């Protein structure tokens, strides 16, 4: 990707950054001026040619982020300047619009997840905020962005099946609202992690819950999933004198903090989790910012029972037992004891989204694949090859650089910017659990492919000097010290050989260029092998979080959370607003202080070491709230970059003035 940077100081706070990149297609220039409500299409007309350029499955946060980040360029794969993309968005309404529960004055008023959101697509810079975001307002923003990007072409329907048309190579999308399948050149799955409803339960149902529902009678109604609880199922809006038990350390945080705003005292809350689990209270938003007075704080909620808090730890491998209570509806027995409760709310992970859809009644949901049989096996990771989250040779230590450190999404093998199938956002996390792959596997296939296509004058010497390109040897062997130490010498000999220095037949410039690229790619493979060693991630879901964990605050580093999904999507689409991830210099100031100091020394060489160190020390102090990494908004990063530019210019002038003065006093010979 080519990035052209133009920096100028407009005032004390702002910078201007102009970027250019390979892009998907040009959106209609006036699309952002569409006003009012756009009517949802009940039966969208197929565009000229019979196929949409893009069908986006999903109408939530990921869909809005992806469609907003569609590329604008006249040069991408033959798309003309005035050609407008034919886009269709299909799906049910954004879950934040109400399906997840919403009530002003309660914890469910605002998005529960991250301290930072970005708002792509408006202005030169993607704006971001650390203020709590109203759920309904956020859903309305998503809706507007999707409608604008699709020019109102939105279908309120559920996708049932996606398959390739053998004759045309196009995608066929079957929905529950259209008789004939819809056709598309490219499909993007932005189906999220799944939404829990009373008639289609996506939550993982603990076996103990499923068993009690078979025999528990009326008492079983007091057990519900997170979203049922948030919407006040079974009278849970008024809970002042009730005892409520919450199961699950992460999503369970929402229920626990909701209880604090439903006037439930801390002593009436039980929060069940495994012995080594960490309460997810770092993700909570400050309800006092909306003038809400809770009965307890997030900090109090994170305490164990023995320390005056609600956390009830038990051996999760042994499980627990549910029975009818004597004084209350339910009795729960764990290895840590028995207690009674009026309600049990479980928040134990979602099963929907990704490449599956849920079919069946509550508690007996079957996961049905949307993709035709065999396609899922060809899903591969989209690696961070544009280095949005790290540099190739950034620094030594536990978090080395490299595209292999981070996956930003999934795609069907062979997907391009205008054809194929991508999985994005939380849906990618859901689907990635079954994808076994890593960057080194990926590069081996590419190298072997390139090698097979190489002419003999390239292939023969390369086989001699770099046999690993043709041999599918284990990466642990490629990456060991002995092979790595010898690699530079073998590479140099091969280049000398190919350039005719060892008296072989002269070869043309283009094949030589191809082989140099081949060798460079192989060198990255060598580095990847050395970096990862035995820890190479075989499960793609863990690689989805790698880059985020290294460069983002703890509160947004989960790729299923909104901010993490937004950043991944921006990298996956080679977003034209790349500054929502990094500064123009390629970092986001969440790295370790040594890396930031090295960055300043390299990019702003005139700043004295003492001044640079003072800047770094102040920055490190600002990016925490005393407990965990807070990170910086896009505006924060622009301000800091502005300070560095001004300091560099100031000291450059001092140095050059001194040099000029020195020259003027030089004696004439």
N, C-alpha and C positions, 0 to 999 in steps of 0.2 A: 504494500500500500504506500502511495506517495502522499506525504503531508507537507504542504507549503505553509510556513509560519510567517506571519507578519505581526510584529509586536510594536505597539506605540503606547505611550502613556497619555490617556485622554484626560485624566485628572488624578487625584491622589489615590483613588480606589480602583480604577478600572483599567483593563487591558483589552486590546482588540486582537482576536485570533482568527485568522482566515484559514480554513482547511479545504483541501480538495482531495477526493478519493475516488476510486472505482466505485460505481454506484449501481443500484438496481434499475431505476427508471425515473423519468421526470414526472412528478406529480403536477396536476393542474395548479398554476400559480395562484389562482384565486380561491383555492379550496378553503383556506382559513377564514374566508369572509362569509361562509354559509351561516345564516342566522336562523333562529327558531328551531322548532322540533322537526326532525326528519322522520317521515312516516316509514315504518318498517315494512319491507316488502313481504307480501304473503306468497307471491309466486314470481321470483325474480326472472326477468327476461334474459335469455342467454345473449351475450354480446355478439357482435358481428364475427363470424368465423366459428360460432358455436361453443367457444370456451372462454372462461375467465382467465386473465393472466395470473391471478392469485385468488385462492379461497383460503380465508383464515377461519379455522374452526375454534371458536371461543370468543367471548365478548367481555372479558375481564381485563385485569391489569396488564397481563402479558400481551394480549391482543392489541391493546391501546399503545403499548410501548413499541411493539414491532411495527405496526402500521404507521405510527408517527415517524419512525426511523426509516421508512422506505427511502431508497436512494434517489437523488435527483441528479441525473447526468445524461448528457446527450450521447455519450460515447460508449455506453455499456452494451456490449453484445448486439450492436446494430439497432438499438432502439432510437427512434428519431426524436428530435427536440419537441415536436408537438404531440407526440403519441402519448395518450393518457392511459395509464394502467386501468384495466377493468378489474376491480377488486370487489369481492363479496365476503362479508363477515357473516358467519352462521353460528348460532348458539342461543342458549337461554340467557336471561338477563344476568348482569354482573352480580355475583353473590353478595358483594358489599351493599347492594341496593336494598337489602332487606332479608334475604334468605339466611344470613348469618346472625340476624337479630340486631335491632337498633332501638335505642331509647335515649332521648336527651336527658342529661342529668345523671346518667349511669355510665359505668365503665364502657359499655357497648356503644356509647355515642361516637367514640373515635377509633380509628384503626389501631389495633393492639400491638402491632409488630415492631416497627423500627423507629428509631429516633430521627432518621434522615430519609426523605423521599426526594426523588428528582422529578422534574416536570419537563420532559423532552419536547422539543418541537416549537418552543416559543422563544424568539429572540436568538441572538448569536450564541448565548450560553444557556445551557440547561440549568434552570433554577432549582434550588434545593432548599429544604427547610428542616429545622429540628423541632418545630412546633407540632402539637398534636393535630391530626387531620381528621375532620368529621367524615364518618363512613359514607353517608348519603352524598355529601358534597364530592367526595372522592369518586364514588360510583358515577355521579353525574358528569364529572370531568372525563372519566374513561369513555362514557357513552358518547360524549360530544366528539372526542378525538377519533373514535372508531367511525362515527357517522361522517365526519369530515373527510377522513382518509378514504373511505369507501364511497364518498359522494352520496350518502344516504342508502346505499345498497346493502341493507341489513336484513337477514332472514331469521325470524324467531323460531328456531327449530332445533331438534336434536339430531346429530349426525349418527347414523346407524352403521354405515360401512364405507370404507375407502379402499378402492382397488384400481389397478392399472387397466386401461382399455388396450387390449392386445393389438387392435388394428391401428389405432392412432397414437398410442403411447401416452395419451392424456390420462389425467386422473378422473375417476368417476366417484362422485360423492352422493351417497343415498341418504336422504333425511326422512323424518317422519312427517314432513309437511309438503313434500313434492313427490309426484308419481314417478316421473322420469329422473334419472340421476343427473346431477349438475356436473359439468365438465370443467377442468382447470389444467393449466400448464404447470402450476406449482401449488402445493398445499403446505400450510403452516398449522401445526397443532399447538394451540395455546389454551388447552383445556384445564389447566391448573392442577391442583392436587386433589380435587374433588370437593363436593359440597354435601353436607349432611342435611337431610330432610327427613320428615317423619315417614314418607312413603318410599324413600330410596336412600338407604342408610350407607354412606360411604365410610364411616368410621370403622376401624377394626373393632369387632365386638369381642371382648375378652370371653374366653370359654366359660368362666365362672358366671358371667352375666347371661350368656346364652342358655346355660343349664338352668339357672334359677327362673328364667322367663318361661320355661316349660312347665314348672310346677308351682311357681310363686303366687299365682292368682292376682288379686288386686294389688298386693304389695309390689309385684313386678313393675307396675306402672310408675312406681317411684324411682325407677332406674331409667336414665335417659342419656343421650349423647350431648355433646357440648352445645350444638346449635339449637337443639330442642330446649335446653335449659336457658340459653340466651333469649329465646323467644317467649319464655314464661310458661313452658309446657307444664301441665299438672299443677297449676297454682303456684309456680315458683317465683312469681313476681313479688309476693308478700312473704318474706321469710324471717321476719324479726325474731321469732321465738323458735325457729326450726334449727335442727342440726343437719348440716349438709356435708357430705363426703365427696371429695374430688379425687379422681384417679388419673395420674399422668403428670410428669414433671414439667413439660414444655407447654403444650396447648392448654393444659390444666390451669396454667397461670391466669388465663382469661376468666375462667369460672371463679377462681379464688378472688381475683380483684373485682369481679362483678358483685360477688357477695359483700365485699367491703362497701359497695355503693348501694346495696339493697338492705342496709342497716343490720346486717348479721354480725354479731360480736365475734371477735377472734376465737373465743373459747368454744364457739358453736361450729367451728370449721375443722374438718379433718382433711389433710392433704396427703394422700397415699402415693408413695413412690419407692423405688428400689433403694437398697442401702447405700449405693454409691452415686445415685442420681443427684443432679444439681437443680434446684428450683429455678424456673425460667424467669425470675423476677427482673433480670436485666433488661427484658423486653417491654416492661410496662411503661405506660405514659402517665404523666403527672396529672391526676384528676383535679388537683387544686388549681391548675391553670384554667379550668373551666368553672371555677367557683363551686366545686363539688367537695363536700366534706365526707371522707370515708370513715368507717368505723375502725380501720386499721391500715397501716402503710404496707408498701411492698417489702420494705426491709423487715417489718415484723412478720409478714407472711412467709418469709424465707427461713424462719427459725424452726428448729426441731421442737418436738413436744417437750423434751426435757428442759428446754431453754425458754419456755413460755410461748412457743409458736405452735402452728397447726400441723407441721410436717410429721407424718406417721410413716416411719421407715419399716420395711418388711423384706423378707427374702422373696424377691419376685419370681425366682425359679420355682419355689415351692407353691407360689400362688396364694390364693385366699379362698375363703368359703363365704357364701351368702345364705342366710336363712331368714325366716320371719322373726322379727324382734318381739320382745315381751312388752316393753314400754313404748317402743317406736316401731316404725314400719319394717325396718331392716336391721339385721345383726350381721356384722362382718368380723370374721375371725382370721387373723394372720399369725405368723410365728411370734409376733411382738405383742399379741393380746387380742381381746375381744371388745368391741364397742358397738353401740347401737346408733342408728342414724335415721333421719326422716327421709333423706334423699341421697341417691348416689349418682354422680355425674361422671361419666367416663370420657376422657379426651386422650385417646391412645393411638392416634395416627389415622390417616385417611387411606382408603383403598382405591378410590376412583381417580379420575383424571388420567393424564398420560395418554396411552394408546388404547385404554379400555373404557367401557361404559358400564354402568351398573344396571342390572335388570332384576326385578323381583321385589317382593314386599319386604317390609322392615324386618331386620334380623335374619333374613334368608336371601340376601342379595348375591347374585352371581355376576362375576366379572366377565364381560363379553368383549373380545378384541374388536376394535374398529377396523384395524388393518387386515387386509386379506391374508390368508394363511401363508406363512413363509416370509412376508415382508419384514416382520419384526426382527427376524434373525439377521437382516442386512442393515440394521441401524448401526451407525458408527458415531463416535464422539466427534464434535467439532472442537478441535484444540485451539488454544489461544495463540494461533500462529502469527497474529498481528502484534503480539507482545503488548496487549493492553494492560495486563496485570503484572508483568515483570519483564526485565531486560534479559537478554540471553546470558550475559556474563556479569550480572549485577554485583554480586559479592559472595564471598565464601561463608559458609555457615549452614545451619539446619534448613534454611529456606533459600536454596539456590534458585537462580533464574531459569528461564526456559519455558517454551510452549508446553512442554510435558507436565508442567506444574499445575495446569489448570484447563478444565474443559468448560466451554461456555454453553453447550447445548448438544443436541443429537441431530443427525441427518441420515437419510437413506443414502447408501453408497452411490456415488455418481451425481449427487445433487449439485446444481450450479445456482447462480444468482437468479436465473429465470426458469428453472425446471427442477423437478424433484420434490422432496418432502423434508421438512424440518420440524423438530420438536423443540419448543422453547419454554423458558421460565420454569415454574414448579412442575409442569407436565414433564419436562425433561428429567427432573429429579425422580419422579415417579417411575418413568419408563426406564431410567438408567440402572435401576436395581438389578435388572436381568441382563445387562450388557457387560460382557467381559472383554476388555480391550485395554490397551495402553498405547501411548505415543510411539513407543519403540516398535510395537507390532505394526502400527500404521506406517511408519517410515520404512520398515523392512519391505513391506509390500510395494511401496512406491519405488524404492530403489531397484528392486528386482524387475519391476515393470520397465523402468527407464533403461536398465541394463540390457534387457532383452531386445529393446528397440535400437540400441546403439550399434553403429557400424563396426565392422571387424577391427578397424584400426584403433578404435577405442576399446572395444570389448576384450580383445586378446591381452593387451598389457594390463588392463584393469583387473582381469581375472587373475593375472599373475601376482599383482601387487596388493590387491584388495579382495581376496577370495571370499570374505564374509558377505560381500554384496550378492554373491551367487549362492552362497551356502546358508541354509536356514539354521544357523547355529544359535545356541541359547544366548540371550543377551547378557546373562551373568558372566559368560566367558568373554564376550566382547568387551565388557566393561571392567575386567580385572586390570590390576596395575601393570602387569607385564605387557599386555596387549596395548594398553593406553600409552605407555611410555614409548613404544615402538611406532606408534601411529604416525607421528609427525614426520619421522624419517621415511616411512613407506609412502606417505602422501607426496613428499618432496621428490622422491625418486620417480614416482609415477608421472608427476608433472614434467620433470626433466625429460623423461622418456617420450612423453607425448609431444613435447615442444621440439623434438628433434635433436636435443643435446647429446643423446646417446646413439646418434647415427641411425635412427629408424626413419622410415618413409615419412615425409612431410604430410601433415594433415591440415585440412581446411580450418579456418578460424571458427566457424559455427560449431562443428563437432567438438572442437577443443573447449569452446565456451560451455557446451552442454555437459562435458565431462567435469569441468571445474565446478559446475553447479551440483553435479552428482556427488563429487567429493565433499563439497561444502555441506550438503545435506547429510552425508555419511558422518561428517565430523560432528554435526549436531546430535546424531544418534549416539556417537561415542560419548559425548558430554552427558546426554540423557541417561545412558547406562551407568556412567560413573556417579551422577547425581543421585539417581534413584536406588541403584544397587538392588538389594533384596527387598527393598520397600516399595518397589514399583506397584502402583495401584492396579489391581486386576478388576476391581469393581468401579465402574465409571461414576457411580453416585458419589463416591468419596472424592474423586477428582473434580467433580463439579464445584466443590467448596474450597479446593486448594488455594486458588488465587485470591478468592474473597477472604479467606482466613488470614492470608499473609498481609493483605493490603487494606482491609476494611475493619471498622470497629466491631467489637464482639457482638454488638446489637444488630448488625446488618449482615454478618458474614454467612448466614445460612442461605443457600441458593433458593430455598423455598419461600423465603420472606420477600416482601415486595421490593425493597431496595436492592437486595442481592439479585433478584430476577431481572430488575431493570438494568443493572450494570452488565450482567451476562448477555442480555439481549442486545444492548448497545455494542458490545464487543462482537457478538455473533453476526450482527448485520453490518459490521464495520461502520458504525454510526458516524454520520457527518458531524455530530456533536461529541467528538471524543473527549472534549474537556470535561464532560460529566464524569469521567473516570480518572483522568490524570491531568497534570499541568502540561504546558507545552513541552517541558523538558522530559516528560515521561514518568513522573512520580506523583504521588498524591499526599505526601507528607505524613503518611502513617507508617513508613518504613522505620528501621532502627536509626539511631542518631548518626552512626558512622556512615551509613548509606546517604543520608541527607547531607552530611558534611562533604562527602565525596562529590555529590551532585552539585553543590554550591561551588566547590573548588573547580570543577570542570566547566560548568556553564557560566559562572560569574567569577572569572579568575582574578579580577582586580580587587575584590573584597578582601581586606586583611583577615588573617586567620582568627585573630582575637574577636573581630566584629562578627565573623561568620559563626564562631562558637557561641557567642552571646545570642545570636539569632536562633540557633538550633536549641539552645537551653530553654529559651523563652517558648519556642514552639512546642517542645516536649511537655512543658508545664501546662500549656493551654489545651492540649489535645486529650486530657483526661478529666474526669469529673471527680477524681480522688479515688475511684474504685475500679473503673474499667475505661478502656480506650473509647473516647467519644467520636473521634474522627473529625473531619472538616467538611463543611459544605463547599459547593462550587464557588460561592462568593468568598469564603474564607481563603480558598486556594488562590483565587485571583488577587486578593489583597496581598497575600504573602509573596506571590510572584512579583507584584508591583513594587513591594519594598526592596526585593533583591535587585530588580532592574535599576531602581533609583540609586541604591547603594553602589552597584557596579559602575554606573555612569559617573557618579560622584568621584569615586576613587580612580577611575580611569582618567578623568580630567586632571586630577591631582598628579598622577604619575606622568602623564604626557606633558603637562605644564612644566613639571620638574625637569623632564628630559629636554624640552625646548630651551629652558633657562640654562641648563648645563651646556647645551650646544652653543648658545649665544655668548657664553663666557670663555669658550675654548680659544686659546691663543692662536693667532694666524701665523702660519709658517712661511 
